[in-house]
Protein backbone atom coordinates (compact mmCIF):
# COMPACT_ATOMS: atom_id res chain seq x y z
CA UNK A 1 0.00 0.00 0.00
CA UNK A 2 1.35 3.40 -0.96
CA UNK A 3 1.57 6.05 1.72
CA UNK A 4 1.65 9.83 1.67
CA UNK A 5 2.87 12.44 4.11
CA UNK A 6 0.52 15.00 5.65
CA UNK A 7 1.81 17.85 7.75
CA UNK A 8 -0.47 19.08 10.51
CA UNK A 9 0.03 21.90 12.97
CA UNK A 10 -1.26 21.24 16.47
CA UNK A 11 -1.08 23.08 19.76
CA UNK A 12 1.91 22.17 21.92
CA UNK A 13 -0.41 20.73 24.57
CA UNK A 14 -1.86 18.26 22.07
CA UNK A 15 1.61 17.33 20.85
CA UNK A 16 2.67 16.73 24.47
CA UNK A 17 -0.37 14.52 25.06
CA UNK A 18 0.38 12.47 21.93
CA UNK A 19 4.00 12.09 22.97
CA UNK A 20 2.92 10.93 26.44
CA UNK A 21 0.63 8.28 24.96
CA UNK A 22 3.38 7.28 22.53
CA UNK A 23 5.80 6.65 25.38
CA UNK A 24 3.19 4.85 27.52
CA UNK A 25 2.13 2.50 24.72
CA UNK A 26 5.53 2.18 23.06
CA UNK A 27 3.90 3.15 19.77
CA UNK A 28 5.20 5.70 17.27
CA UNK A 29 3.40 9.03 17.15
CA UNK A 30 2.68 8.41 13.47
CA UNK A 31 0.79 5.22 14.39
CA UNK A 32 -1.35 7.06 16.97
CA UNK A 33 -2.14 9.94 14.62
CA UNK A 34 -2.97 7.54 11.77
CA UNK A 35 -5.34 5.56 14.02
CA UNK A 36 -7.00 8.75 15.27
CA UNK A 37 -7.50 9.98 11.70
CA UNK A 38 -8.93 6.63 10.63
CA UNK A 39 -11.44 6.69 13.48
CA UNK A 40 -12.54 10.27 12.85
CA UNK A 41 -12.83 9.75 9.10
CA UNK A 42 -14.81 6.53 9.58
CA UNK A 43 -17.23 8.33 11.91
CA UNK A 44 -17.59 11.31 9.55
CA UNK A 45 -18.19 9.06 6.54
CA UNK A 46 -20.87 7.18 8.47
CA UNK A 47 -22.54 10.39 9.61
CA UNK A 48 -22.52 11.95 6.14
CA UNK A 49 -23.91 8.73 4.66
CA UNK A 50 -26.73 8.64 7.22
CA UNK A 51 -27.61 12.28 6.61
CA UNK A 52 -27.72 11.70 2.85
CA UNK A 53 -29.84 8.56 3.33
CA UNK A 54 -32.31 10.41 5.56
CA UNK A 55 -32.56 13.31 3.11
CA UNK A 56 -33.40 10.84 0.35
CA UNK A 57 -36.09 9.28 2.56
CA UNK A 58 -37.51 12.69 3.45
CA UNK A 59 -37.65 13.68 -0.23
CA UNK A 60 -39.87 10.71 -1.14
CA UNK A 61 -43.48 11.57 -1.94
CA UNK A 62 -44.76 9.13 0.70
CA UNK A 63 -42.61 10.63 3.48
CA UNK A 64 -44.53 11.59 6.63
CA UNK A 65 -43.39 14.04 9.26
CA UNK A 66 -44.22 14.69 12.91
CA UNK A 67 -44.45 18.32 13.96
CA UNK A 68 -41.91 19.80 16.31
CA UNK A 69 -44.73 20.75 18.68
CA UNK A 70 -45.97 17.15 18.90
CA UNK A 71 -42.48 15.83 19.60
CA UNK A 72 -41.84 18.55 22.18
CA UNK A 73 -45.11 17.85 24.00
CA UNK A 74 -44.35 14.12 24.04
CA UNK A 75 -40.84 14.65 25.42
CA UNK A 76 -42.07 17.06 28.10
CA UNK A 77 -44.56 14.43 29.25
CA UNK A 78 -41.86 11.86 30.02
CA UNK A 79 -41.79 10.87 33.66
CA UNK A 80 -45.09 12.60 34.47
CA UNK A 81 -48.39 11.05 35.47
CA UNK A 82 -49.77 11.98 32.07
CA UNK A 83 -46.97 10.58 29.94
CA UNK A 84 -48.06 10.59 26.32
CA UNK A 85 -47.67 7.83 23.79
CA UNK A 86 -45.18 8.57 20.99
CA UNK A 87 -46.69 10.67 18.20
CA UNK A 88 -47.42 8.90 14.92
C-alpha positions in Angstrom: 0.0 0.0 0.0 1.3 3.4 -1.0 1.6 6.0 1.7 1.7 9.8 1.7 2.9 12.4 4.1 0.5 15.0 5.6 1.8 17.8 7.7 -0.5 19.1 10.5 0.0 21.9 13.0 -1.3 21.2 16.5 -1.1 23.1 19.8 1.9 22.2 21.9 -0.4 20.7 24.6 -1.9 18.3 22.1 1.6 17.3 20.8 2.7 16.7 24.5 -0.4 14.5 25.1 0.4 12.5 21.9 4.0 12.1 23.0 2.9 10.9 26.4 0.6 8.3 25.0 3.4 7.3 22.5 5.8 6.6 25.4 3.2 4.8 27.5 2.1 2.5 24.7 5.5 2.2 23.1 3.9 3.2 19.8 5.2 5.7 17.3 3.4 9.0 17.2 2.7 8.4 13.5 0.8 5.2 14.4 -1.3 7.1 17.0 -2.1 9.9 14.6 -3.0 7.5 11.8 -5.3 5.6 14.0 -7.0 8.8 15.3 -7.5 10.0 11.7 -8.9 6.6 10.6 -11.4 6.7 13.5 -12.5 10.3 12.9 -12.8 9.7 9.1 -14.8 6.5 9.6 -17.2 8.3 11.9 -17.6 11.3 9.5 -18.2 9.1 6.5 -20.9 7.2 8.5 -22.5 10.4 9.6 -22.5 12.0 6.1 -23.9 8.7 4.7 -26.7 8.6 7.2 -27.6 12.3 6.6 -27.7 11.7 2.8 -29.8 8.6 3.3 -32.3 10.4 5.6 -32.6 13.3 3.1 -33.4 10.8 0.4 -36.1 9.3 2.6 -37.5 12.7 3.4 -37.7 13.7 -0.2 -39.9 10.7 -1.1 -43.5 11.6 -1.9 -44.8 9.1 0.7 -42.6 10.6 3.5 -44.5 11.6 6.6 -43.4 14.0 9.3 -44.2 14.7 12.9 -44.4 18.3 14.0 -41.9 19.8 16.3 -44.7 20.8 18.7 -46.0 17.1 18.9 -42.5 15.8 19.6 -41.8 18.5 22.2 -45.1 17.9 24.0 -44.4 14.1 24.0 -40.8 14.7 25.4 -42.1 17.1 28.1 -44.6 14.4 29.2 -41.9 11.9 30.0 -41.8 10.9 33.7 -45.1 12.6 34.5 -48.4 11.0 35.5 -49.8 12.0 32.1 -47.0 10.6 29.9 -48.1 10.6 26.3 -47.7 7.8 23.8 -45.2 8.6 21.0 -46.7 10.7 18.2 -47.4 8.9 14.9 
